[in-house]
């Protein structure tokens, strides 16, 4: 059996993407004119499916939020 590819889960494994994730979430909240949640709320939700993560922090449509993200 030959290996055809390798997949890496980079988030908090090989690199620390926390700042980039927080910046992207803040961008989404700003673009949608929504109040930003605390940075820690975003960090605590890292690893949750994006639409669920958005729904945890706002009542705004999570599908639209994911599109803007």
Secondary structure as a PSIPRED ss2 file (coil, helix, strand):
# PSIPRED VFORMAT (PSIPRED V4.0)

   1 X C   1.000  0.000  0.000
   2 X C   1.000  0.000  0.000
   3 X C   1.000  0.000  0.000
   4 X C   1.000  0.000  0.000
   5 X C   1.000  0.000  0.000
   6 X C   1.000  0.000  0.000
   7 X C   1.000  0.000  0.000
   8 X C   1.000  0.000  0.000
   9 X C   1.000  0.000  0.000
  10 X C   1.000  0.000  0.000
  11 X E   0.000  0.000  1.000
  12 X C   1.000  0.000  0.000
  13 X C   1.000  0.000  0.000
  14 X C   1.000  0.000  0.000
  15 X E   0.000  0.000  1.000
  16 X C   1.000  0.000  0.000
  17 X C   1.000  0.000  0.000
  18 X H   0.000  1.000  0.000
  19 X H   0.000  1.000  0.000
  20 X H   0.000  1.000  0.000
  21 X H   0.000  1.000  0.000
  22 X H   0.000  1.000  0.000
  23 X H   0.000  1.000  0.000
  24 X H   0.000  1.000  0.000
  25 X H   0.000  1.000  0.000
  26 X H   0.000  1.000  0.000
  27 X H   0.000  1.000  0.000
  28 X H   0.000  1.000  0.000
  29 X H   0.000  1.000  0.000
  30 X H   0.000  1.000  0.000
  31 X H   0.000  1.000  0.000
  32 X C   1.000  0.000  0.000
  33 X C   1.000  0.000  0.000
  34 X C   1.000  0.000  0.000
  35 X C   1.000  0.000  0.000
  36 X C   1.000  0.000  0.000
  37 X C   1.000  0.000  0.000
  38 X C   1.000  0.000  0.000
  39 X H   0.000  1.000  0.000
  40 X H   0.000  1.000  0.000
  41 X H   0.000  1.000  0.000
  42 X H   0.000  1.000  0.000
  43 X H   0.000  1.000  0.000
  44 X H   0.000  1.000  0.000
  45 X H   0.000  1.000  0.000
  46 X C   1.000  0.000  0.000
  47 X C   1.000  0.000  0.000
  48 X C   1.000  0.000  0.000
  49 X C   1.000  0.000  0.000
  50 X H   0.000  1.000  0.000
  51 X H   0.000  1.000  0.000
  52 X H   0.000  1.000  0.000
  53 X H   0.000  1.000  0.000
  54 X H   0.000  1.000  0.000
  55 X H   0.000  1.000  0.000
  56 X H   0.000  1.000  0.000
  57 X H   0.000  1.000  0.000
  58 X C   1.000  0.000  0.000
  59 X C   1.000  0.000  0.000
  60 X C   1.000  0.000  0.000
  61 X C   1.000  0.000  0.000
  62 X H   0.000  1.000  0.000
  63 X H   0.000  1.000  0.000
  64 X H   0.000  1.000  0.000
  65 X H   0.000  1.000  0.000
  66 X H   0.000  1.000  0.000
  67 X H   0.000  1.000  0.000
  68 X H   0.000  1.000  0.000
  69 X C   1.000  0.000  0.000
